Amino acid sequence: MSQKTLEKQSLLSSWESDEKLNDVDVVDSARNIKQKEAQVLQFNTQNGTQQVTIHGDLSSKLPIILTYPDIGITHHGCFDPFFNMVTSYESIFEYFVIVHIDPPGNHYNAELKKKAGIESFDFESLSDDIYDLISKQLKIDWKTRALIAFGIGSSCSLWTKLANTHPSLLRGMVLINPIADVASWKEWAFDKALQWTEHNKTGEYVKSIFWGSLLPRYFPTLIDVETSEELRQSFYQEFAKLNEDNVMKYFKGYLRRKEITLQDLKNIK
């Protein structure tokens, strides 16, 4: 048995379900991804500036993994820890090109670019942006390349919409925590509250509640108090680097999502 296998088994055996996580460092783990081969590009879309981070050579014939993050978090916090963990033990991702797509204006230190009539991102429009990005901006010949979509939470609806509109585009999808229904009554009420506060210039209070509600979205079961506070502060540091108005557009677009029906799923090959 190889040394790498022994180390992996030792690590897995140390993960006990009732063990407290006393050494959690979300920020550091999200930044350990190797950046030496990363290429960062920005493109203008109908919804604003979209940033794309590419690991690997797009001109190669390797299959491509496309990622899109959940609400209020960039690909750094959403996907880097996963790829860091896997690449620590396996070399499988050497045989893929990784393309991280952040929502328009939802990358670090993005500027707010208001466009007339756009108060929320329409998911059909966002899926059109991705299709244009793949076929026109990055010039990926998806007919001869295997494209695999990787989504979490809100982005699952986006990938499903894209696959329904372009059934032959994706070879496969990995969707974690997808929701096929329209917004719940709680989400609907929050959306209405956002509209009211924006019209009455009291939106800062609701925005603070919004940011506070994102942490339980990623950690629904809080651990011990000390570790919970560390996680909270780490994510607040990440939130502080994002333009909250742009994030709110993504969030409101998700609240106004359309139902994914069985017929929609049947259209996906």
Backbone as CSV, one residue per row, in Angstrom:
resi,resn,N_x,N_y,N_z,CA_x,CA_y,CA_z,C_x,C_y,C_z
1,MET,0.849,-1.190,0.000,0.000,0.000,0.000,0.890,1.248,0.000
2,SER,0.583,2.192,-0.859,1.430,3.368,-1.009,1.318,4.293,0.197
3,GLN,2.333,5.150,0.348,2.332,6.121,1.444,1.168,7.089,1.319
4,LYS,0.821,7.471,0.067,-0.285,8.402,-0.156,-1.606,7.786,0.293
5,THR,-1.801,6.479,0.008,-3.021,5.795,0.417,-3.113,5.713,1.931
6,LEU,-1.979,5.414,2.590,-1.958,5.338,4.049,-2.309,6.683,4.677
7,GLU,-1.784,7.760,4.098,-2.081,9.091,4.618,-3.555,9.425,4.450
8,LYS,-4.119,9.016,3.307,-5.531,9.288,3.057,-6.412,8.554,4.060
9,GLN,-6.118,7.251,4.307,-6.897,6.470,5.253,-6.769,7.027,6.664
10,SER,-5.567,7.489,7.001,-5.354,8.068,8.326,-6.175,9.331,8.511
11,LEU,-6.246,10.153,7.459,-7.014,11.389,7.535,-8.498,11.096,7.661
12,LEU,-8.999,10.168,6.841,-10.419,9.840,6.870,-10.831,9.249,8.206
13,SER,-9.973,8.419,8.793,-10.299,7.793,10.067,-10.340,8.792,11.204
14,SER,-9.702,9.936,11.020,-9.668,10.957,12.076,-10.888,11.852,12.058
15,TRP,-11.736,11.732,11.040,-12.924,12.567,10.939,-14.078,11.896,11.670
16,GLU,-14.259,12.195,12.919,-15.351,11.637,13.703,-16.517,12.609,13.667
17,SER,-17.739,12.076,13.569,-18.916,12.930,13.427,-19.157,13.808,14.643
18,ASP,-18.737,13.317,15.850,-18.991,14.101,17.046,-17.783,14.911,17.480
19,GLU,-16.759,14.936,16.649,-15.548,15.669,16.996,-15.725,17.149,16.693
20,LYS,-15.292,18.015,17.601,-15.400,19.450,17.385,-14.350,19.918,16.396
21,LEU,-14.748,20.856,15.576,-13.824,21.404,14.592,-13.140,22.616,15.208
22,ASN,-11.982,22.396,15.781,-11.296,23.463,16.497,-10.249,24.172,15.653
23,ASP,-9.948,23.631,14.479,-8.872,24.199,13.669,-9.376,24.609,12.295
24,VAL,-10.577,25.168,12.250,-11.172,25.557,10.983,-10.628,26.906,10.555
25,ASP,-10.182,26.985,9.320,-9.700,28.249,8.771,-10.200,28.334,7.342
26,VAL,-11.407,28.879,7.190,-12.054,28.876,5.885,-11.279,29.700,4.876
27,VAL,-10.789,30.857,5.288,-10.126,31.758,4.350,-8.873,31.120,3.777
28,ASP,-8.032,30.554,4.649,-6.790,29.969,4.171,-7.049,28.793,3.244
29,SER,-7.991,27.925,3.611,-8.249,26.747,2.792,-8.789,27.134,1.431
30,ALA,-9.467,28.264,1.360,-10.024,28.700,0.085,-8.979,29.334,-0.813
31,ARG,-7.792,29.626,-0.263,-6.774,30.306,-1.059,-5.578,29.415,-1.363
32,ASN,-5.655,28.152,-0.988,-4.525,27.271,-1.209,-4.469,26.720,-2.626
33,ILE,-5.528,26.962,-3.409,-5.563,26.458,-4.772,-4.384,27.036,-5.554
34,LYS,-3.768,26.199,-6.372,-2.599,26.638,-7.134,-3.004,27.663,-8.186
35,GLN,-2.394,28.826,-8.126,-2.760,29.910,-9.026,-1.780,30.087,-10.178
36,LYS,-0.684,29.340,-10.200,0.342,29.602,-11.202,-0.141,29.340,-12.623
37,GLU,-1.158,28.488,-12.782,-1.659,28.200,-14.112,-2.992,28.888,-14.370
38,ALA,-3.418,29.746,-13.450,-4.719,30.385,-13.582,-4.647,31.593,-14.504
39,GLN,-5.642,31.700,-15.352,-5.785,32.860,-16.230,-7.120,33.518,-15.903
40,VAL,-7.095,34.790,-15.543,-8.299,35.515,-15.158,-8.696,36.457,-16.290
41,LEU,-9.924,36.299,-16.768,-10.441,37.116,-17.865,-11.743,37.776,-17.437
42,GLN,-12.059,38.903,-18.055,-13.320,39.581,-17.798,-14.002,39.899,-19.121
43,PHE,-15.325,39.705,-19.135,-16.102,39.938,-20.343,-17.324,40.790,-20.003
44,ASN,-17.695,41.650,-20.929,-18.902,42.451,-20.764,-20.111,41.646,-21.227
45,THR,-21.127,41.583,-20.382,-22.355,40.875,-20.716,-23.528,41.834,-20.578
46,GLN,-24.711,41.365,-20.931,-25.899,42.195,-20.806,-26.250,42.484,-19.345
47,ASN,-25.632,41.741,-18.413,-25.899,41.931,-16.987,-24.734,42.553,-16.232
48,GLY,-23.654,42.897,-16.934,-22.494,43.478,-16.273,-21.221,42.716,-16.593
49,THR,-20.149,43.046,-15.899,-18.850,42.419,-16.135,-18.790,41.046,-15.481
50,GLN,-18.458,40.042,-16.271,-18.373,38.666,-15.772,-16.919,38.221,-15.764
51,GLN,-16.469,37.740,-14.605,-15.083,37.293,-14.473,-14.995,35.780,-14.579
52,VAL,-13.991,35.323,-15.314,-13.773,33.897,-15.543,-12.338,33.561,-15.157
53,THR,-12.164,32.497,-14.392,-10.836,32.039,-13.987,-10.600,30.655,-14.572
54,ILE,-9.521,30.516,-15.341,-9.262,29.284,-16.091,-8.009,28.602,-15.553
55,HIS,-8.136,27.345,-15.190,-6.996,26.514,-14.793,-6.792,25.465,-15.885
56,GLY,-5.719,25.588,-16.624,-5.461,24.653,-17.710,-5.446,25.345,-19.056
57,ASP,-5.274,24.550,-20.095,-5.135,25.059,-21.460,-6.411,24.788,-22.246
58,LEU,-7.144,25.852,-22.568,-8.388,25.685,-23.319,-8.159,25.186,-24.737
59,SER,-6.958,25.383,-25.261,-6.672,24.930,-26.624,-6.424,23.428,-26.693
60,SER,-6.312,22.786,-25.540,-6.112,21.336,-25.519,-7.436,20.636,-25.819
61,LYS,-7.396,19.328,-25.888,-8.598,18.536,-26.142,-9.173,17.943,-24.858
62,LEU,-8.660,18.405,-23.717,-9.123,17.868,-22.440,-10.569,18.280,-22.162
63,PRO,-11.330,17.434,-21.467,-12.691,17.823,-21.064,-12.648,19.012,-20.115
64,ILE,-13.744,19.758,-20.068,-13.794,21.004,-19.309,-14.846,20.912,-18.210
65,ILE,-14.459,21.287,-17.001,-15.399,21.410,-15.890,-15.728,22.886,-15.712
66,LEU,-17.010,23.221,-15.809,-17.477,24.593,-15.659,-18.157,24.739,-14.301
67,THR,-17.734,25.703,-13.496,-18.359,25.908,-12.192,-19.067,27.255,-12.139
68,TYR,-20.084,27.318,-11.291,-20.823,28.560,-11.042,-21.217,28.539,-9.567
69,PRO,-20.884,29.571,-8.787,-21.064,29.516,-7.331,-22.487,29.811,-6.872
70,ASP,-22.694,29.602,-5.591,-23.960,29.918,-4.943,-23.995,31.411,-4.611
71,ILE,-25.048,31.841,-3.957,-25.261,33.255,-3.644,-24.266,33.757,-2.598
72,GLY,-23.731,34.947,-2.823,-22.917,35.618,-1.821,-21.542,35.044,-1.619
73,ILE,-21.048,34.305,-2.596,-19.735,33.688,-2.449,-19.134,33.522,-3.840
74,THR,-17.854,33.765,-3.973,-17.192,33.588,-5.263,-16.769,32.135,-5.424
75,HIS,-16.162,31.834,-6.555,-15.688,30.464,-6.775,-14.577,30.104,-5.803
76,HIS,-13.883,31.118,-5.255,-12.800,30.842,-4.304,-13.332,30.108,-3.078
77,GLY,-14.375,30.660,-2.474,-14.927,30.040,-1.283,-15.826,28.866,-1.574
78,CYS,-16.419,28.846,-2.771,-17.394,27.812,-3.101,-16.743,26.529,-3.604
79,PHE,-15.686,26.642,-4.412,-15.125,25.459,-5.067,-13.656,25.182,-4.753
80,ASP,-12.879,26.216,-4.423,-11.453,25.995,-4.170,-11.185,24.957,-3.082
81,PRO,-11.919,24.972,-1.942,-11.645,23.951,-0.923,-11.820,22.531,-1.449
82,PHE,-12.837,22.314,-2.286,-13.058,20.978,-2.849,-11.899,20.560,-3.743
83,PHE,-11.511,21.427,-4.664,-10.424,21.075,-5.579,-9.098,20.951,-4.832
84,ASN,-8.911,21.761,-3.791,-7.699,21.637,-2.978,-7.619,20.266,-2.328
85,MET,-8.746,19.830,-1.751,-8.776,18.555,-1.047,-8.496,17.396,-1.988
86,VAL,-9.164,17.400,-3.144,-9.012,16.287,-4.081,-7.611,16.243,-4.670
87,THR,-7.108,17.397,-5.081,-5.787,17.417,-5.720,-4.662,17.122,-4.741
88,SER,-4.948,17.160,-3.435,-3.933,16.799,-2.447,-3.632,15.307,-2.476
89,TYR,-4.597,14.512,-2.981,-4.438,13.060,-2.953,-4.508,12.413,-4.331
90,GLU,-5.155,13.071,-5.267,-5.325,12.496,-6.594,-4.858,13.484,-7.659
91,SER,-4.447,12.952,-8.785,-4.004,13.796,-9.897,-5.038,13.836,-11.013
92,ILE,-6.283,13.448,-10.699,-7.314,13.309,-11.729,-7.585,14.623,-12.453
93,PHE,-7.488,15.759,-11.746,-7.830,17.022,-12.382,-6.743,17.528,-13.322
94,GLU,-5.651,16.799,-13.409,-4.664,17.113,-14.434,-5.211,16.798,-15.823
95,TYR,-6.262,15.996,-15.858,-6.853,15.582,-17.129,-8.115,16.375,-17.453
96,PHE,-8.299,17.500,-16.765,-9.425,18.393,-17.020,-8.930,19.837,-17.073
97,VAL,-9.689,20.659,-17.777,-9.522,22.107,-17.699,-10.644,22.622,-16.803
98,ILE,-10.309,23.434,-15.811,-11.305,23.964,-14.882,-11.593,25.418,-15.241
99,VAL,-12.861,25.730,-15.471,-13.274,27.097,-15.795,-14.279,27.556,-14.737
100,HIS,-13.865,28.484,-13.885,-14.736,29.045,-12.851,-15.411,30.299,-13.399
101,ILE,-16.727,30.314,-13.379,-17.498,31.463,-13.855,-18.200,32.102,-12.663
102,ASP,-17.875,33.342,-12.366,-18.573,34.071,-11.301,-19.722,34.869,-11.914
103,PRO,-20.833,35.038,-11.196,-21.942,35.840,-11.713,-21.479,37.263,-12.025
104,PRO,-22.158,37.956,-12.923,-21.756,39.321,-13.280,-21.640,40.224,-12.053
105,GLY,-20.477,40.852,-11.917,-20.261,41.763,-10.802,-20.134,41.102,-9.452
106,ASN,-20.037,39.764,-9.416,-19.948,39.045,-8.148,-18.555,38.494,-7.903
107,HIS,-17.538,39.176,-8.397,-16.162,38.817,-8.100,-15.590,39.842,-7.119
108,TYR,-14.415,39.559,-6.600,-13.815,40.433,-5.594,-13.652,41.861,-6.118
109,ASN,-14.052,42.823,-5.288,-13.837,44.253,-5.557,-14.454,44.707,-6.879
110,ALA,-15.573,44.110,-7.238,-16.247,44.498,-8.480,-16.970,45.823,-8.288
111,GLU,-17.017,46.615,-9.341,-17.729,47.882,-9.298,-19.200,47.650,-9.606
112,LEU,-20.031,48.545,-9.114,-21.451,48.501,-9.420,-21.693,49.244,-10.725
113,LYS,-22.241,48.532,-11.692,-22.574,49.144,-12.972,-24.075,49.008,-13.186
114,LYS,-24.769,50.089,-12.889,-26.219,50.047,-13.009,-26.632,50.122,-14.473
115,LYS,-27.571,49.260,-14.804,-28.126,49.276,-16.148,-29.630,49.497,-16.041
116,ALA,-30.144,50.313,-16.923,-31.552,50.677,-16.858,-32.430,49.433,-16.936
117,GLY,-33.375,49.340,-15.999,-34.337,48.248,-16.035,-33.869,46.955,-15.413
118,ILE,-32.621,46.873,-14.944,-32.114,45.633,-14.355,-31.980,45.812,-12.850
119,GLU,-32.949,45.284,-12.109,-32.862,45.303,-10.651,-32.586,43.915,-10.100
120,SER,-32.728,42.906,-10.951,-32.401,41.541,-10.560,-31.953,40.784,-11.803
121,PHE,-31.167,39.750,-11.587,-30.690,38.939,-12.704,-31.740,37.897,-13.077
122,ASP,-32.144,37.916,-14.319,-33.040,36.887,-14.828,-32.205,35.659,-15.183
123,PHE,-32.617,34.480,-14.704,-31.794,33.297,-14.899,-31.719,32.869,-16.363
124,GLU,-32.732,33.175,-17.137,-32.654,32.903,-18.574,-31.572,33.769,-19.205
125,SER,-31.515,35.019,-18.765,-30.493,35.931,-19.274,-29.098,35.480,-18.847
126,LEU,-28.962,35.018,-17.597,-27.665,34.535,-17.123,-27.223,33.294,-17.886
127,SER,-28.170,32.414,-18.196,-27.816,31.214,-18.962,-27.404,31.581,-20.380
128,ASP,-28.041,32.617,-20.938,-27.624,33.101,-22.258,-26.202,33.654,-22.204
129,ASP,-25.882,34.339,-21.099,-24.522,34.858,-20.924,-23.506,33.722,-20.931
130,ILE,-23.832,32.628,-20.249,-22.911,31.491,-20.189,-22.743,30.865,-21.567
131,TYR,-23.839,30.733,-22.295,-23.747,30.149,-23.636,-22.875,31.018,-24.545
132,ASP,-23.082,32.337,-24.489,-22.255,33.245,-25.289,-20.797,33.187,-24.847
133,LEU,-20.594,33.067,-23.546,-19.239,32.976,-23.014,-18.522,31.748,-23.568
134,ILE,-19.214,30.623,-23.567,-18.613,29.371,-24.029,-18.352,29.401,-25.531
135,SER,-19.363,29.777,-26.286,-19.276,29.646,-27.743,-18.618,30.836,-28.443
136,LYS,-18.773,32.045,-27.898,-18.277,33.231,-28.593,-17.021,33.828,-27.947
137,GLN,-17.052,34.001,-26.627,-15.917,34.644,-25.961,-14.728,33.696,-25.823
138,LEU,-14.975,32.517,-25.245,-13.893,31.542,-25.076,-13.692,30.677,-26.315
139,LYS,-14.671,30.731,-27.231,-14.591,30.002,-28.505,-14.325,28.504,-28.292
140,ILE,-15.090,27.921,-27.377,-14.979,26.486,-27.110,-15.884,25.735,-28.079
141,ASP,-15.312,24.806,-28.809,-16.099,23.981,-29.724,-16.746,22.861,-28.914
142,TRP,-17.927,23.153,-28.355,-18.561,22.198,-27.455,-19.049,20.943,-28.169
143,LYS,-19.081,20.971,-29.496,-19.498,19.775,-30.234,-18.416,18.705,-30.225
144,THR,-17.177,19.124,-30.001,-16.069,18.164,-29.965,-15.413,18.084,-28.589
145,ARG,-15.890,18.880,-27.630,-15.326,18.875,-26.275,-16.387,18.443,-25.275
146,ALA,-15.969,17.716,-24.272,-16.886,17.305,-23.211,-16.944,18.401,-22.155
147,LEU,-18.132,18.962,-21.939,-18.333,20.006,-20.943,-19.156,19.448,-19.784
148,ILE,-18.659,19.626,-18.568,-19.339,19.140,-17.374,-19.612,20.328,-16.466
149,ALA,-20.881,20.531,-16.113,-21.269,21.652,-15.257,-21.249,21.226,-13.798
150,PHE,-20.779,22.117,-12.937,-20.684,21.866,-11.503,-21.361,23.031,-10.796
151,GLY,-22.476,22.768,-10.116,-23.214,23.841,-9.463,-23.633,23.488,-8.053
152,ILE,-23.830,24.516,-7.234,-24.260,24.357,-5.851,-25.381,25.355,-5.570
153,GLY,-26.459,24.882,-4.966,-27.542,25.766,-4.558,-28.193,26.484,-5.721
154,SER,-28.142,27.807,-5.701,-28.824,28.620,-6.707,-28.345,28.338,-8.122
155,SER,-27.061,28.039,-8.287,-26.531,27.821,-9.638,-27.046,26.530,-10.264
156,CYS,-27.610,25.628,-9.454,-28.199,24.406,-10.014,-29.362,24.751,-10.939
157,SER,-30.168,25.730,-10.525,-31.278,26.174,-11.370,-30.763,26.773,-12.671
158,LEU,-29.660,27.488,-12.579,-29.071,28.121,-13.759,-28.556,27.080,-14.749
159,TRP,-27.817,26.080,-14.250,-27.291,25.034,-15.131,-28.422,24.222,-15.754
160,THR,-29.465,23.947,-14.972,-30.598,23.184,-15.500,-31.295,23.960,-16.608
161,LYS,-31.423,25.271,-16.422,-32.022,26.113,-17.453,-31.185,26.086,-18.724
162,LEU,-29.879,26.178,-18.583,-28.990,26.153,-19.743,-29.081,24.816,-20.465
163,ALA,-29.095,23.724,-19.710,-29.168,22.395,-20.315,-30.506,22.167,-21.002
164,ASN,-31.562,22.775,-20.473,-32.877,22.641,-21.084,-32.960,23.415,-22.399
165,THR,-32.313,24.580,-22.432,-32.319,25.403,-23.645,-31.381,24.850,-24.709
166,HIS,-30.247,24.310,-24.267,-29.245,23.756,-25.189,-28.932,22.314,-24.767
167,PRO,-29.793,21.370,-25.122,-29.674,19.996,-24.616,-28.369,19.298,-24.976
168,SER,-27.729,19.698,-26.059,-26.513,19.008,-26.501,-25.235,19.678,-26.015
169,LEU,-25.374,20.750,-25.245,-24.198,21.521,-24.845,-23.348,20.799,-23.808
170,LEU,-23.990,20.267,-22.778,-23.274,19.680,-21.653,-23.247,18.164,-21.749
171,ARG,-22.104,17.580,-21.416,-21.993,16.122,-21.358,-22.586,15.588,-20.055
172,GLY,-22.527,16.411,-19.005,-23.075,16.003,-17.714,-23.136,17.178,-16.756
173,MET,-23.845,16.973,-15.635,-23.957,18.002,-14.605,-23.789,17.368,-13.230
174,VAL,-23.080,18.072,-12.360,-22.978,17.700,-10.948,-23.660,18.814,-10.167
175,LEU,-24.848,18.534,-9.626,-25.658,19.550,-8.958,-25.837,19.178,-7.493
176,ILE,-25.411,20.057,-6.609,-25.481,19.822,-5.170,-26.538,20.739,-4.559
177,ASN,-27.484,20.139,-3.845,-28.570,20.876,-3.191,-29.405,21.683,-4.186
178,PRO,-29.900,21.045,-5.249,-30.738,21.772,-6.208,-32.157,21.957,-5.681
179,ILE,-32.833,22.993,-6.143,-34.230,23.249,-5.801,-34.989,23.463,-7.103
180,ALA,-36.029,22.652,-7.319,-36.788,22.726,-8.567,-38.031,23.598,-8.436
181,ASP,-38.473,23.862,-7.215,-39.692,24.630,-7.000,-39.443,26.129,-7.146
182,VAL,-40.550,26.854,-7.260,-40.473,28.311,-7.216,-40.186,28.733,-5.780
183,ALA,-40.044,30.020,-5.559,-39.709,30.519,-4.225,-40.781,30.149,-3.203
184,SER,-40.343,29.868,-1.985,-41.267,29.578,-0.892,-41.946,30.872,-0.443
185,TRP,-42.949,30.744,0.431,-43.617,31.937,0.943,-42.648,32.826,1.707
186,LYS,-41.721,32.215,2.428,-40.727,32.985,3.174,-39.832,33.769,2.225
187,GLU,-39.396,33.117,1.143,-38.558,33.795,0.154,-39.339,34.900,-0.545
188,TRP,-40.607,34.617,-0.859,-41.458,35.602,-1.515,-41.614,36.842,-0.637
189,ALA,-41.843,36.631,0.665,-42.009,37.753,1.594,-40.719,38.564,1.702
190,PHE,-39.586,37.880,1.705,-38.305,38.584,1.787,-38.087,39.431,0.544
191,ASP,-38.467,38.910,-0.615,-38.336,39.653,-1.865,-39.193,40.916,-1.816
192,LYS,-40.431,40.799,-1.317,-41.315,41.958,-1.203,-40.758,42.985,-0.219
193,ALA,-40.153,42.488,0.870,-39.557,43.395,1.852,-38.393,44.163,1.241
194,LEU,-37.617,43.486,0.408,-36.506,44.152,-0.265,-37.013,45.270,-1.175
195,GLN,-38.068,44.987,-1.923,-38.622,45.995,-2.816,-39.132,47.201,-2.024
196,TRP,-39.805,46.943,-0.908,-40.362,48.031,-0.103,-39.253,48.889,0.488
197,THR,-38.240,48.269,1.054,-37.164,49.028,1.696,-36.359,49.830,0.685
198,GLU,-36.185,49.282,-0.524,-35.444,50.019,-1.545,-36.203,51.274,-1.962
199,HIS,-37.527,51.160,-2.068,-38.329,52.320,-2.447,-38.397,53.356,-1.323
200,ASN,-38.247,52.901,-0.083,-38.349,53.801,1.064,-36.996,54.129,1.684
201,LYS,-35.930,53.780,0.949,-34.567,54.135,1.358,-34.210,53.615,2.757
202,THR,-34.691,52.436,3.095,-34.319,51.809,4.374,-33.714,50.437,4.121
203,GLY,-33.058,50.307,2.985,-32.559,48.997,2.582,-31.360,48.498,3.360
204,GLU,-30.626,49.383,4.049,-29.423,48.944,4.750,-29.746,47.924,5.831
205,TYR,-30.867,48.102,6.519,-31.239,47.163,7.583,-31.519,45.783,7.003
206,VAL,-32.275,45.744,5.908,-32.597,44.457,5.298,-31.349,43.815,4.711
207,LYS,-30.440,44.637,4.165,-29.203,44.086,3.623,-28.369,43.420,4.714
208,SER,-28.370,44.027,5.918,-27.616,43.418,7.016,-28.223,42.077,7.396
209,ILE,-29.553,41.984,7.358,-30.215,40.708,7.624,-29.883,39.706,6.525
210,PHE,-29.840,40.200,5.303,-29.524,39.332,4.165,-28.144,38.707,4.320
211,TRP,-27.139,39.522,4.633,-25.788,38.985,4.808,-25.751,37.991,5.961
212,GLY,-26.464,38.314,7.034,-26.484,37.411,8.176,-27.169,36.096,7.884
213,SER,-28.083,36.095,6.908,-28.804,34.864,6.580,-27.998,33.935,5.678
214,LEU,-26.913,34.429,5.104,-26.150,33.597,4.178,-25.317,32.535,4.884
215,LEU,-24.812,32.834,6.082,-23.971,31.863,6.780,-24.716,30.565,7.073
216,PRO,-25.936,30.596,7.636,-26.663,29.340,7.848,-26.969,28.607,6.543
217,ARG,-26.939,29.321,5.427,-27.163,28.660,4.141,-26.053,27.655,3.854
218,TYR,-24.837,27.982,4.278,-23.699,27.096,4.051,-23.399,26.213,5.254
219,PHE,-23.790,26.657,6.447,-23.575,25.878,7.667,-24.887,25.828,8.448
220,PRO,-25.866,25.020,8.002,-27.176,25.000,8.667,-27.114,24.508,10.098
221,THR,-26.144,23.638,10.424,-25.979,23.151,11.790,-24.704,23.751,12.356
222,LEU,-24.854,24.726,13.238,-23.686,25.393,13.799,-22.992,24.493,14.807
223,ILE,-21.677,24.588,14.854,-20.908,23.769,15.773,-20.729,24.519,17.088
224,ASP,-19.625,24.325,17.772,-19.450,25.009,19.042,-19.343,26.514,18.829
225,VAL,-19.604,27.258,19.887,-19.716,28.715,19.783,-18.440,29.348,19.251
226,GLU,-17.286,28.901,19.756,-16.017,29.499,19.349,-15.760,29.286,17.866
227,THR,-15.964,28.049,17.398,-15.735,27.748,15.988,-16.755,28.454,15.110
228,SER,-18.008,28.531,15.567,-19.046,29.210,14.803,-18.672,30.668,14.567
229,GLU,-18.132,31.311,15.584,-17.730,32.708,15.450,-16.584,32.848,14.460
230,GLU,-15.652,31.901,14.466,-14.545,31.931,13.513,-15.071,31.802,12.085
231,LEU,-16.002,30.877,11.881,-16.592,30.701,10.558,-17.344,31.956,10.128
232,ARG,-18.088,32.516,11.067,-18.868,33.709,10.758,-17.962,34.860,10.314
233,GLN,-16.907,35.099,11.065,-16.001,36.184,10.738,-15.274,35.939,9.415
234,SER,-14.916,34.679,9.158,-14.232,34.350,7.906,-15.119,34.641,6.709
235,PHE,-16.398,34.266,6.818,-17.299,34.507,5.705,-17.651,35.978,5.584
236,TYR,-17.763,36.688,6.696,-18.016,38.119,6.614,-16.867,38.839,5.918
237,GLN,-15.656,38.350,6.115,-14.508,38.928,5.413,-14.635,38.705,3.910
238,GLU,-15.137,37.537,3.530,-15.363,37.265,2.116,-16.485,38.145,1.575
239,PHE,-17.581,38.274,2.346,-18.699,39.108,1.913,-18.263,40.551,1.692
240,ALA,-17.344,41.026,2.543,-16.910,42.422,2.484,-16.197,42.742,1.178
241,LYS,-15.693,41.736,0.484,-14.975,41.952,-0.771,-15.913,41.986,-1.977
242,LEU,-17.192,41.715,-1.740,-18.153,41.671,-2.832,-19.003,42.931,-2.841
243,ASN,-19.443,43.319,-4.017,-20.358,44.447,-4.144,-21.755,43.957,-3.783
244,GLU,-22.285,44.438,-2.662,-23.534,43.885,-2.142,-24.712,44.126,-3.074
245,ASP,-24.701,45.222,-3.814,-25.801,45.483,-4.741,-25.817,44.454,-5.870
246,ASN,-24.638,44.079,-6.346,-24.569,43.053,-7.384,-24.992,41.694,-6.846
247,VAL,-24.584,41.395,-5.616,-24.985,40.129,-4.996,-26.495,40.089,-4.807
248,MET,-27.074,41.218,-4.425,-28.522,41.285,-4.235,-29.268,41.027,-5.540
249,LYS,-28.695,41.464,-6.657,-29.326,41.195,-7.951,-29.383,39.695,-8.227
250,TYR,-28.301,39.016,-7.908,-28.252,37.560,-8.081,-29.255,36.889,-7.146
251,PHE,-29.315,37.372,-5.904,-30.222,36.807,-4.913,-31.674,37.009,-5.326
252,LYS,-32.013,38.228,-5.759,-33.395,38.503,-6.153,-33.781,37.719,-7.405
253,GLY,-32.813,37.509,-8.293,-33.088,36.671,-9.452,-33.417,35.249,-9.051
254,TYR,-32.731,34.767,-8.025,-33.005,33.414,-7.529,-34.378,33.345,-6.863
255,LEU,-34.754,34.389,-6.121,-36.070,34.419,-5.489,-37.190,34.394,-6.531
256,ARG,-36.922,34.913,-7.712,-37.943,34.995,-8.764,-37.774,33.897,-9.812
257,ARG,-37.104,32.842,-9.426,-36.845,31.726,-10.337,-38.146,31.044,-10.756
258,LYS,-38.098,30.406,-11.902,-39.235,29.649,-12.398,-39.102,28.184,-11.986
259,GLU,-40.232,27.529,-11.918,-40.236,26.115,-11.541,-39.570,25.271,-12.628
260,ILE,-38.824,24.274,-12.205,-38.246,23.297,-13.130,-39.182,22.098,-13.165
261,THR,-39.829,21.875,-14.280,-40.840,20.830,-14.391,-40.235,19.520,-14.882
262,LEU,-41.035,18.470,-14.809,-40.592,17.176,-15.325,-40.345,17.248,-16.824
263,GLN,-41.151,18.051,-17.519,-40.950,18.202,-18.953,-39.620,18.880,-19.245
264,ASP,-39.242,19.839,-18.406,-37.937,20.483,-18.567,-36.819,19.456,-18.448
265,LEU,-36.944,18.572,-17.468,-35.916,17.555,-17.256,-35.886,16.550,-18.400
266,LYS,-37.049,16.260,-18.972,-37.097,15.320,-20.092,-36.417,15.889,-21.335
267,ASN,-36.402,17.215,-21.430,-35.770,17.846,-22.591,-34.249,17.757,-22.551
268,ILE,-33.711,17.465,-21.352,-32.261,17.367,-21.197,-31.816,15.967,-21.574
269,LYS,-30.957,15.877,-22.547,-30.512,14.566,-23.019,-29.482,13.980,-22.070
